[in-house]
Amino acid sequence: MTVDTLQMIVLPCADLAATLRFYHDALGLPVVGSDERMAILRAGLLEIALEAAAPPCGRDRGDAGVELVFKARDIAATTRRLQACGFPLTVATSAHSGATVELHDPDGRPVHLVERPV
């Protein structure tokens, strides 16, 4: 038996509502299940489980090195939605990765959006 596919990543979060607002409302990931302690979102073939947890979470818990990188189909529209939701971000462009947006989720985890050139 071999490991084939990463199916789910679980992200502990201090404020489930704020973190759900970031990943669902601002990034647009669809919710595929939820209860009072967890929300599961779809990101392509991967599921992201946001799990309510006592602080510290994210960067404050020592999740150093954990970064999420999403491919964005329309990075300009996604950037506008993130800004409208009040999330601070940095926009850059490079020959290798094209347009890139860098920001942090409510628990301080680095999140990157990329739109590679065709």
Secondary structure as GFF3:
##gff-version 3
##sequence-region A 1 118
A	DSSP	beta_strand	8	13	.	.	.	ID=ss1
A	DSSP	alpha_helix	16	20	.	.	.	ID=ss2
A	DSSP	pi_helix	21	26	.	.	.	ID=ss3
A	DSSP	beta_strand	31	34	.	.	.	ID=ss4
A	DSSP	beta_strand	38	43	.	.	.	ID=ss5
A	DSSP	beta_strand	46	52	.	.	.	ID=ss6
A	DSSP	three_ten_helix	58	61	.	.	.	ID=ss7
A	DSSP	beta_strand	68	71	.	.	.	ID=ss8
A	DSSP	alpha_helix	75	84	.	.	.	ID=ss9
A	DSSP	beta_strand	90	94	.	.	.	ID=ss10
A	DSSP	beta_strand	98	104	.	.	.	ID=ss11
A	DSSP	beta_strand	110	115	.	.	.	ID=ss12
###
